Amino acid sequence: MINFKRNLSNKIINYGLRFLSIISIPLNFIVFFALENSLCFIVRGIPVLLSLIIVGLFLYRDKVSLYSKLKSFILILFSTGIYTLFLGLLDMAALWFILAIIFAFFDRIKNLPLYIFLAALLLTISTGLLMMFKIPYIPIDYGFENCQFACVAIRIINFLIIGFLIFKILKMFFITIELYINEINDKNMVLEQLRDSKNNEAEQKFKNQLLKNNIEKHELELKYKNKELEKSFSKIIQFNNMFEDFKKDIRNNNYKKALLNINSFQTENYSLNNMIVVFNELYPQFIIKLKDNFPQLTETDINVCVLISSGLKSVEISRIMSVTEATVGTYRNRIRKKLNIESNVDIARFLIYRLTHNNSSI
């Protein structure tokens, strides 16, 4: 609404300035020579001054702000109305006042058209009274003897009626336009909100679908990695079990059976290092992020964390690391202190949560 009103005001004012600039020069010549009987030169010079101001505003119309130009234009119209009113030309003055009222509707000052209308009415009544009592109010020969009371009264009443009607009609016109434009703006705003809402909804659906696909892909990769890790760890655990049987056979002096066990596993060399290598191949970022997030952990602590995160129990970890279950328990307690977690907190879940939430992926 504001932009529409500004553009409309600027366009109308520029047209008005152009029109007045064209007609002001011949009109002022007529007024200048018509007032040759004036006893004061300033009376003849006022139209020339007003025309110069109008021409100046027209020439610099693009350099003057809209509302400064509008106020100047309204002031010129109203001043011209006062001037013609003081010359006794009530009908002509009414036209200038009405033009001033029309352009006042474009100004930001509330009720400005009403103020101009009341001021013009007061001036018209005052001038009419001076004319009826034949009181000269500027130094010029008026010849009021032909002006009758009824003539002046009718002019004042005509201005009052016509001016009031024009004022009400224009006010209703601008109010209707403003309401119509506000309604259009409200509808456009609703349509824009609906459009944005649909775009956001479509974008959110796309993001959700993309996230769902990524989650499904990640779950498949995780299942595959866990399956591979389980196969590797099962071989290592199987090897450790066979190694325990081998030591038992040695203690029982069953060297032949021990030799068979050694031959069956002579091509494979599974150990803790092998498990770390396998785990690191499947989860290449786990150990790196573990060291970055918890630099206080030693290599032994990191190995224990890897085995715990693989889902192995303490008894299985003790066999792989060739230590007792009590030692594994000591490792767990030491890791909990370094991670600053309680004894009832699962180490594997804590590590997976911290590493996956502080980083994009493992």
N, C-alpha and C positions, 0 to 999 in steps of 0.2 A: 504493500500500500504506500509506503513512504517513497520508494523509488518511482512508482507510478505518478504520485502527486508532484514530486520534484521535477520529473521530466515534463509533465503537462504544464506545470507552472513556468518552467524555463522556456518552453516553446511558445506559450501564449504571450509571455512578457516580451520575448524577442520580436514577435510579430507586432505587438503593440508599439514597441519602441521604433520599429521600422516605419510603421504607418504614421506615427506622430512626427517622426523626423522628416518625412516627406511633406506632410501638410503644414508643419509648423512655420516654415519659411514664408510661403505666400500668405498664410493666415496672419502672421505677425506684421507683415508689411501693411496689410489692410487695417489691423488694429492700430498700428503706429500712426498712420496718416489719418485715421478716423478720429484719433484723440489729439488732433493738433490744437484744439482749443483748451487743452488741459493747462492749468496754471502751474503744474509741477511736472518736471520731466520724468521723475521716477515712475509716474503712472504709465507713461508711454514705454519706459524701459523694462518693466516687469515681464511682459510677454517675450521680449528678446532674450532676457536672462533665462526664462523657463525653457525656451526653445534650445538655447545653447546647452543647458543641462541635459535635455532629452537627446540631442545629437551626440553629446559626449558619452552618455550611457550606452547608446546604440553602438558607437565605435568601439568601446571597451567592454562590450557585453560579455565576451568570453573570459575576461580577466577579473571581472567583479563577481564575488560570490552570489549565489542565487538569492539568498534572503536579504542581503544588502541591496541588491538590484531591485528586488521586489518592494522593499520598504521605500526606496528612493522613488520608484515609479508611482506607488500609492500617494506619496507626499506631493509629487508633481501634479497628479490628477486632482487631489484635494485642493492644492494651492490654486490651480487654474480655476476650479469651481468657485473658490472664494473671490478670486479676482473678477470673474465674470459676474458674480453675485453683487459685488460692490459697484459694478457698472450699471446695475439695475436690470441685468439680463437674467431674470429668475429661471426661465425655461432652459436657457443654455447652461446655467450653473447646475441645474438639476441633473442634466446629462453627465456633466463632469463628476458630480458627487456619486451618481449611480455607477459610473465606471470605477471610481475608487472603491466603492463597496464591493463590486464584483471581484476585483483583484485582491481585496482584503481577505476573501475566503481562502486564498492560497497561502496565506501567512500562518506562521506557527502560533501567533498570539490568539488565545481563545477569546471569542466575542469581539474581535476587532471590527468586523463588519457592523455590528450593532453600535459600537462606540462612534464609528464614522457616520452612521445614519443619524444618530442622536445629535452629534455635533453639527452636521449639515442642516438638520431640521431647525436647531436653535439659531444658527446663522441666517437661515432663510426667513424665519419669523422676525428676527431682529431687523433684517434689511427691509422686509415688508412694512414693518411699523415705521421705519425711517422714511420710506417712500410715501406711505399714506399721510404722514404728518409733514411731508415735504421738507425734511431736514437734510441738508447736504452733508455727506460724510466723507467725500474726497473732493479735492479742488478741481471740479469740472462742472461745466454747465449742463445740467440734466434736462431741464424742461419738464418738470413733474406735473405741469398743469393739466396734462392730458391723462394722467394716471388716476383712475377712480378707485375708491375703496373696494368695490366689488371685484375689480380686475385683479388687484393684489391679493385679495382673500382667496379668490378662485385659484390663482397660481400656487399659493401656499398649500391649499387643500389638495390640489392635483399632485404636487410634489409629495405630500404626506401619503396620499393613497397609493400613488404609483411606486414611490420608493419603498413603502412597507410591503406591497405585493411582490415587488422584485426581490426584496430582502428575504421574504418567506419562501418564495419559489426557489431562489438560489440555495437557501439553506437546506430545504428539503431535497433539492437536486444533489447537493454534495453529500448529504447524509445518506441518501439512497446509494450513490456511487460507492461511498466508503463501506457501507454494509455489504454491498454486492462484492466488492473486491475482498473484504475480509472473509466472506463466505467462500469465495474462490480460493483464497490463500489457505483457509482451514481445510478445504477439500484436498488441495494439493499437498498440504502437510500430512494429512491422513494417508493419501496415496503413497507419499514418499516413505512414511513409516511402514506401511504394508510392504512396499517394495524392499526396503531395508530388512524387514523382518523375514521375508521370503528368502532374500539373498543370504542372510545370516543362518536361516534354517537349513538351506541347501549346503552352505559351507560347513555347518556343524555336522550334517549327515555325512558329507564327504570325509571330514576329519575322523568321525567315529568309525566309518567303514575302513579308512586307512589304518587307524589304530587297531581295529579288530583284525585286519589282515596281518599287521605287524606282530600282534600278540600271538595269532595262530602260527605264524612263521617261526616266532621265537620259541613257542611251545614245542613245535616239531623238531627244531634244532636242539632244544634242551633234552627232549626224549632220546634223540639220536646220540647225543653226547653222553647222557647217563647210561644208555645201553652199552656204548663202547667202553665207557669207564668201568661199568659193572663186569664186562667180559675180561678186561685187563686185570681188574682187581681180583676177580675169581681165580684167574691163573696164578696170580701172586700168592693168594691165600692158599691155593692148592699146593703151590711150591713150598710154602712155609710148613704146611701140614706134612708134606712128604719129607721135608728136612727134619721135622720133629721125629717122624718115624725112623729116619736115617740115624739120628742120634740115639734113639731107643735101641735100634738094631746093633749099634756099636757097643752100647752098654751091655747088651745081652750076648755079645760076641757072635752075632749073626752076620758075619762079614759078607757072605755070599749074597744075602738079600739086600744088604746095604749097597753092594757093588751094582746090583741090578737097578736100584733106585737112582744111583748116580748116573748110570748110563742112560736111563730114560730121560734125564733132565740135563744131560751134558751140553745140549745145544742151546739151552735157555739159561739166562742169568738174571733172575728177577730179584730185586732188592727194593729198599726204600727209594733209592735214586731213580729206579725204573718207574716206580709209581708216580713220583714227582714229575718225571718227564712226560709220562702218559697224560697226567692231569693237566700239565701246562700246555700240551698240544691241543687238548679239547677245550680248555679255558685259558687262552693265552694272556688275558688281562687280569686274571684273578690275583696271582701272586704279586704282580706289579702294583696293582691298586692296594693290595693288602700292605705292602711295604710303604707306599705313599701315605696311606691313612693312619697307619700304626707303626711308625719308625722305631718304637721302643721294643718291638718283637725281635727276638734272635732267630737265627736260621732254624734251630730246633723248634722254637715256638711256631714258626711259619709252617714247618713240616707237619707238626701236630694239627695245626689249623686246617691244612689241606686234607689230612686224613679224616678229621672230624667232619669237615664240609662234604666229604665224599660219602658220608653216611655210615662209616665204620664204627663199630663199638670198641670199647676200651680193650677188650680181650683180643680183638683182631689187630688193633693198633700196637698192642704190646708184642704180638708175634712178629709183625712187620718190622718194628723198631728194635726187636730183640731185647726188650726190657720187661719188667714185671708190670702187672696191672696197677700196683701201688704207685709205681713211677709215672705211669700215664695219668693217674689221678693227681699227682703232684704237678705234672705239666699243665693239666686243666686248671688247677687252682692258680698257678702262676700266670697263666694267660688271662684268667678272669680279672686278676688284680691289675694287670697292665691295660686291659680293655675297660676297666672300671665298671664292671657289671656284677650283679648279685649272683649267688650260687644257684638260684632257681632259674636263671636265664639260660636258655639253650645257646651255646656258643655258635653252632652252625647257623641257626636262624638269625642271630644277631649280626654275624659277619655278612651273610647274604643280603640282609636288609640294609645295612650301612653301605655296603659297596654298590648295591644296585640303586639306592636313592641318592647317593652323593655323586654317582657317575651314571652315564647313559646306559652302559651295558657291560657285562663281564665276558 
